[in-house]
Amino acid sequence: GGAFGQFRGVVGAGRMHSRHEEVAPMVAKLAAGEHCVEVSLSRCLIGKTGIAEVAAPLKDNTHVRHVDLSSNGLNEYGATQMAEVLRLSKSLRSLSLDDNSIKSQGAEQVAMALEVNSHLHTLQLSCNRIDDAGAKRLAQALRKNSAVHTLLLDRNNAGDDFGVEMGHTIGLNQTLRVLDLSENDIKAAGVVALARAMSGNSSITTLRLSRNSIGNEGATQISKMLKVNKTLKHCAMSWNTISDEGAHELAQALPQNSSLELLDMADNRVSSVGATELAQALHSNSTVRALCLSGNGIAGPGAQEVAAALQVNSTLEELQLAWNCIVEHGAKALADALCVNTTLTVLDMSANGIGKEGASHMARALEHNTTLKQLSLHGNVLKDDGPRHIAKALQTNRALEYLDIDGNEIGPSNVKDLADAVRVNNCLQTLKLARNKVNDVGAWELAEALKVNRTLTVLDLTRNSVEEAGATELNEALQVNNTLRELHLSYNRIKGTGAIALAGAVRDNTTLHTLHLADNDIGDQGALKIAEALQVNTSIHTVSLLGNNLPKQVEDLLASTMSVTSAYVTVPSEFQEALCMGLHPRLGADPNCWVRILDES
């Protein structure tokens, strides 16, 4: 997420320039000593053959504070070159070498540089195939380094030996604040060392251990630490095979802890028994603001206990309960709680089989609740009556800003109810209706609502069988609407006629900044009209045309458009026919952007 600026592009056919062409101008600026605070050269195909050229001017430049060289195939040699930069630079504050396969040999070179560097505060080494040897060496370096406060080592191959070594470091280092060890191979023994050290640590505020193998033994050690630690605010332990036993231990710690604000226990093996204990702990805990239990098995009884906690808890602001089979009974209990709770602002109940009855309960809650801002109900088989109840509630609700009802078999008749609500609702900003059965009739209803609505900024109609007529109606709405910022129409069937119609909106609308039209069979003329409209548009910075078989004439026209902007375009070989492009630094977009592939699959 976040703003990536003027152009976020991808062209598969290879006729447009790649980001590699941006390297030489940046190197020239650095060599000339220009005042350049940030060097963003992610995904520039630098490789180990080009890294020396990039590193050389960084050693002497006194202005650069932030360097991003992620995803460049630098390997061990590139890490060695950047280690030399760390030894000499006194200005560099953050360095990202994510996804470069520097392995342990490269990590060891970086570690030696850290021992003498006293200025770097953020080091990102995610996804680099670093095993215990390299990770241990980094841990040892942090005993001498007193500047680094954020270390990201997620998606590597570190194990228990590293965990023990890092535990020793944590016991000595008092500057590290954020430590991300997600997606490694740390088991109970490594977590025992980490947790024991954390018991006496007073600097670390964020510890991420998701996707390791800490199990109940590791969770038990974490709970012991939480009883005495007074600084940890965020603790993530998702995907760790923690069951009710581990949940029991953590529940025992929560009433005694006075600092933890976020607890992520998603995708473990917690049943209604463990959820009950965690919920009861929330009755007395007054610091936890976000609790994630998605992807467990808490079922209806567990949801009922969590709901009971919401009746009395006054600090929890975010609750994630997706994929838990809470069904109607759990939905009813949560709805009852929302009628009296005044602090929860985010609730995710996606993929829980609550059905139309559960939707009726949630609609009742929306009629009474005045604080909930985000509600996710996608994949709940709401069908006919469910959306109707939700729509009725939206007509009077004055708090909800985000509603996700993707994948609920919602047809055009229910879309009419929702459109009627959109006409009068003055607070909803995001409406996600992807993967339903909206079709042209529903698109027309929503288009009519957009002509009068003044608050909706994001409308997602991905995969909804919208065809030419629906696209034409949406174009007419965008001719008068001046609040919508994002329109998602990918994987529909608007074809050439629909694309030509929407080109009118691209040409004339001055507030839309994102338009997704991937895989719509828009044809040569549709693509051409969109490209021509982009030449005069002054607001759009992201257009997705993935999978639309762009002709060379369109590619050339888009290349011409990009040539007069500071656009960056990457050329991934995976896409033979693809385009995601953005144009102007408007609506909060970062002008110092870099390209990201927008994968809507």
N, C-alpha and C positions, 0 to 999 in steps of 0.2 A: 503494500500500500504506500500511501504518501504521494506527494506531487513529484513528478519526474520531468516537468518542464515542457519546453516547446515541442519536442518530437519524441514520441515513444514508438519506435518503428521496427518493422521486420519485413524484409523483402526476400523471397526465396529464390527468385530467378537469377539473382546475382548481378543485375545490370546497374544497380544503384551502389553508391559508395558505402564501404563498411567503416566501422569505428576505427579501424586500424589507421585510416588516413588522418585521424586526429592526433596521433602520437607525435609525429614530427613537429607540428606547430607548437604543441605543449612543451616539448623538449627545448625548442628554440626559445620560448618565453622564459623557461627556467634558467637556461644557460645565460640569458641576457640579464638575469637578476630582476626580472619584472616582479611587481608586487602581486603575487598569486597565492592566495591563502589556501585554496583547495585544488588538489590535483585528482580529478575523477577520470580514471582510465580503465574502468571495469570493462571486461569483455572486448578488449581491443586487439586480441591476437598477438600480444607482445612476444610471448614465448621466451624461452631461455636465450634465444639468439638476440633478442632486442632489449632485454632488461638492463644490460650494462649501460646502454645509451640513455635509458630513462633514469637510472640510479645516479649516474655521474653528476648531473647538475643539482640533484637533490642534496648532495653532501655539503654543498656550499651555499645554497639558497637559504636566506635567513627569514623569508616571509612565509613559506609553506607551513601550514599547521595540520592539514588533513590530507592523507593520501589513500586512495582506494585503487588497488591493483587486483581486485578479486577476479577470478575466472579468466586467467591469462596464460595458463600452462607454464608457469614459471619454474616449477620443479625445485629440486634442491639447490641448483645453481642460482636461480632467482632469489631464493631465500638468503643465500650467502651474500649476494649483492646488496639486498636490502638491510641485512645485518650490518654491513659496513656503513650504510646510511645512518642507522641508529647509533652507531659508535660516534659519528662525527656531527650529526645534526643537533643543534640546540633549540630548534624551533618546532620540530615535529611533535604534535600532540596525540594524533590518532593514526593508526596504520591498519589497513585491512588487506590481508593476504588470503582471504577465504577462497576455497576451491581452487587450489593451485598445485595440489599433490606434492607439497614440500617434504612430506614424510618426516621421519624422526631425524634424519641427517640435517634437513633444513631447519627443523625446530631447534636442534642443538646449536646451530649457528645463531639463530635469533636469541636463544637463551644467553649465550655468552655476551651478546651485545647488550642485553637488558641489564647485565651486571654492572655496566659502566654508564648506561644511559640514565639520566635523571630528569627527563622532560616528558617522555611519552606517558600518557595516562590511559589510552585505550588501545588494546591489541586484539585483533580479530583473526583467529587461525582456524575457523570452522572448516570442516570437510577437507581435510588435508592428509588423511591416511597416517596420522601420527600415532604411533603405538606407545607402549609404556616407556621405552627408553627416551624418546624425545619429550614426552609429556613430563616425565620425572625431572628431566634436565630443566624444563621451564619452571617447574615447581621450586627447584633448588635456586634458580636465578632470582625468584621473587623474595628470597630471604635476604638478598643484598639490595634489591631494588625497592625504593620507597616512594615511587611515583605512580606506577600503574595501579589504577583503581577499577578497571574493567578488563576481564580476560574471558574471551569466548573461545572455548575449545570443544564445542559441540560437533557431532558427526565425525568423530575420529575413532581410533581403536584403542583408547586408553583403558586399562583394567585396574585390578585391585592393587597392584604394585604402585601404580601412580596414585591411587586413592590414599594409600598409606603415606607416600611421600608428600602429597598435597596436604594431608592432615598435619604433618610436621610443620609445613610452611605456614598454614593457617594459625598454628599456635604461636608463631613468631611475627608474622606480618600483620601490621595494623593499618594498612592503607587500602588493601583490596576491598572493594564494595560490591562488585557484581562478578559472579563466577558461574559460567554456563558450561556444564559438563553433560548436557543432554546427548542422547544417542551415542554412548560409548559402550564399554563392556564392564562397567563397574558393578560388582556384586556386593554381598553383605559385608565381606571383610573390608573392602575399600570404604564403604559408607560408615562402618563402625569407626574407622580412623578419622574420617571427615567430621562425623557428628561429635565425637569426643573433643576434637579441636575446636569446633564451633561453640561448644559449651562455654569456653573461656574467651571467644573472640568477640570484639566489640566494634568491628568495622563492617563486616559483610552484611548487606541488606537484602541481597538477592542470591538465591541458590537454586539452580535448575539441574535436576537429576532425572528428568523424564527420559523414557526409553533406555533404561539400563536394566539391570536384573537385581534390584535391591531386595525385593520380596518383603515378607513380613518381618524378617530379622532386621533389615535395613530400616523399615518404617518404625520399628520399635526403638532403634537407636536415635532416629530423628526425633521421635516423641520425647525421649529423655533429654535431648538437647533443648527442645522447645520449652521444657519446664524451667530452664535456668537462663537460656539466652534472652537478651533484652534488646537486640538490635535487628534481628532478621525480620524483614517485612514480607518478602515474597518467597514461597517455597513451592516448587513444581516437582511432582513425583508421578506424573501420568505414565501409563504403559510400563508398569513395574511389577505386575502379578501380585499386587497387594490385595489381600482378602479381608474378611471381617476381623481376623485377628490383629492385623496391622491397623485397621480402622479403629478398633477398640483402644489400642495404645495411643493413637493420635487424639482420640476423643478425650482421653484422660489428661492429655497435656494442654488442650485448648483453654480450659478454665483457669489454668495457672499462668498461661502466657499473656504478656501485655504488649506485644509488639507486632505479631503476625497480622498482615492485612490481606494476603492472598494465599489460598491453599488450593493447589491443583492436584486432584486425585482422579482425573479422567482416565477412562479406559483401563481400569483395574478389575478386580473381582469382588467388589463390595456389594453385598446383597442388602436386603431390607434390614437385616440385623445390624450390620455395620453402619448403614445410613441412619438408623435410629439412634445409635450412640453418638454419632457426629452431630445429629440434629439436637439431641439433648444437651450436648456441650455448648451449642449456640445460645441456649437459654441464659448462660452465665458469662459467655465470652462477649467482650465489648470492643474488640479491635478488628476482627475479620470482616473485611468489606467485600471480598469476592470468594466464592466457593464453587469449584468446578467438580461435579460428580458425573459428567456425561459419560456414556459408554460403559456403565457398570451394570448392575442388575438390581437396582433398588426397588423396582416395581411399585405397585400402588401403595402398599403399607409403608415403604420407605418414604415415598413422596408425602404421605399423610403426616409422618413425623416431622419432615422438613417444614411442611406447611404449619404445623403446630408451633415450631420454633419461630417462624415468621410472624406469628401472632404477638410474640412478646419481644423478639429481637429488634433493636432499633439502630443497628449499625450496618447490617448486610445490605449492600447496594447491587451486587451482581450475583446471579444464581444460574449455573449452567447444568441442566438436567436432561439434555438430549440423549436419545437412544437408551432409554431405561425401562421401557414397557410400563409406564405408570398408568396407562389407560384412563378411562373416564373417572374412576374413583380418585386417583391421584390428582387429576385436573380439577375436580370439584373441591378437594381440600385446598389446593393452591389458590383457587379462585376465592374461596372463603377467606383465606389469609390476606389476599390482595385487597379485599374490601375494607380491611382495617389497617393494614401495613402502610406506613408513610415514608419508608426509606428505600425500598427496592426500586431500582431504575432500569435494570436489565434482567430479562428472564428468557431463557432458551428452553423450550419444551418440545423441540423438533423430534420427529420420528418416534413418537410414543404411543401411537394408536389411540389417541383420545377420541377420535370420531366426532360426529356431529353433536353428540351429547356433551362431550368435553368442551367443544367450541362454544356451546350455549353457556356453559359455566364461565368460560373465560370472557365471553361477551358481557355477562352480568358483572364480572369484576371490572371490566373497562368502563362500565357505566358509573361505578362508584369510586374507583381508584383515581387519584390525582397526581401521582408521582412517577408511575411506570412510563419510561420513555422508549424502551426497545422490547419488542415481543417477537419471538421466532417460533412459528408453528408449522414449519415446512414438513412435508411427508407425514401428515397425520390423518389422511383419508377423511377430510372434512366434507367433501362432496357438495351436496346441495344445501341442506339446511344450515350446516356449520358456517359457511361464508356469509349467509344471510344474517345470522345472529351477530357476527363480527361487524358486518356493515352497519347494522342498526346502531350498535354501540358507538361506532366511529362518528356518527352524526352528532353525538353529544359529548364525546370524550374530548378533553382539551389538554391532554398531556402527552399522548403517544406520538412519537416522532418517526419511529421505524417499525414497519410491520412486514414480516417475512411469512408468506403463505404459499411458497413454492410447492410444487408437486402434490397438489391436493385434489386433483380431478375436478377443478372448478371450471364450469362451463359458462357460456355467454349470459345465461339468465342470471347467474350469481354475480357475474362481472357487472351487470347493470346495477345490482344492489350496491356493489362497491363503488361504482362510478357515481351513483347518487350521493353516497357518503363523501366522496372526494369533492363533489361540488360545494358542499357546505362546511366540510371540515377545514379548520384554519391552523392546524398544527402538524399534521402528518407530512413528513419530508421525504421518506423513502417507502415505496410500495413494491414489494417483490412478488411477482406472479409467474415466475418462470415455471416451465414444465407443467402447464395446466392445459385447458382446452378453450382458450380465449377466442380464437379464430377472428374473422373479420368483423363479426357482429359485436363481439366484446371490445375489439379495438376501436370500433366506432363509438361505443358508449364511453370508453375512457377518453377518446379524443374530444368528445363533446364536453366532458368534465374538465379537461385541461384548458378549455377556452375560458373558463371562469375561475378555476382554482388558482390561488396565488401563493401556495406554500410548498407544493410537491416539487422536489428537486431531482429525484431519482425514480424512474419507472423501468422495471425489468420485465420484459415480455419474451424472454428467451424461450425457444421451443414451444410455441403456442399455435402453430398452424395459421399464423397471420399471412395473408396473401396480398396481392396488389391493391385490392380495395381498402384493406385495413391500413396499409402504408400510406395510401393517398389521404385517408381521413386524418391520420396522425400528422401528415404534412400540413394540412389545413389548420390543425390545432396549433402547430408550432409557428404558424404565421402570426398568431395573435398572443400566444403564451410567452411570457418573459420571465418565468421563474425556473422552468425545468432545466437542469444542468446535464443530466445523463439519461439517455434513452438506449435501452438494450433490446435489440431485435434479432440477435444472432439465431441461426438455425431455425428460420422460418421459411416462407416461400414467397417472398415479395417480388422476386424476379426483376426483370428489366424495367417494367412499367412502374413497380413500386419504388425502385431505386431512383428513377427519373423524377418521380414525384417528390421523394425525400430530398433530392438535390435542391429543390426549391427552398426547403427549410435550411439546408446547409448554406445556401447563398444568402438568405434573408434574415434568418434568426440571429440575434446578437447575444444570446445568453447561453445557449447550449454549448457545452465544451467537450462532451463525450458522446460518440455515436457508434454503436456496435452493430455491424451488419454481416458478420461472418457467416459463411456457408448459406447464402441465399439465392444462388444462381442468378446473380444480377445481370449477367451478360455484358457484352462489350459496350453497348450504348449506356447501360445503367452505370457501369464503372466510369465511363468517360464523363457523364454528366456530374457525377459525384466529384471527380477530379477537377473539373472545370469550376464547380462551385467552391471548392476549397481554395481556389486561387483568389477569390474575393472575400471569403469569410474572414472575420476578424476576431472570432472568439473560440472556435473549436481547436482543441489541442490534441485530441485523441480520436482517431477513426479506425475501426477494425474491419478489414475486408478479407480476413482469412478465408481461404478455400473458395475464392470466387473467380479463379482463372483469369487474372488480369492480362489484357493484351499489351503488347509492347508500346502501343501508342499511349496507353494510360500510364504505364511505368515511366515513360519519357516525360509525360506531363507532370507527374508527381516529382520526378527528379528535378525538373525545372523549378517547381514550387519550392522544393527543399534547398535548392542552390542559393536562394535569396534569404534563407533563414540560417540560424546556427544549429541546424538539426543534426542529430546523430542517428545513424541507421546501422544496425547490425545485420549480418547476413548468415543466418543459421542454415546449415545444409539440410536440416530435417524438413524444412518447408520448401516445397517446390513452387507452390503458388500461394503466396501469403502477403498480407500487408497490414501492418498496424502503424498508423502514423498520427503525429500531432503537429500543430502548427504554431500557435502563438502563446507567448508567456502571459496568459491572462488567468483570472480567477484563482489566484493564489499559487499558480504553478511555479516551480523553482526554475529560474533561468539557467542555473548551472546544472542542467539535468544530464542524465545518461539513459540510454535506451533499455527498455525491458520488454521482453516478449510477452504479449498479452495472450495467454493460453486459455481459451474459453471452453475447452473440451470437458 
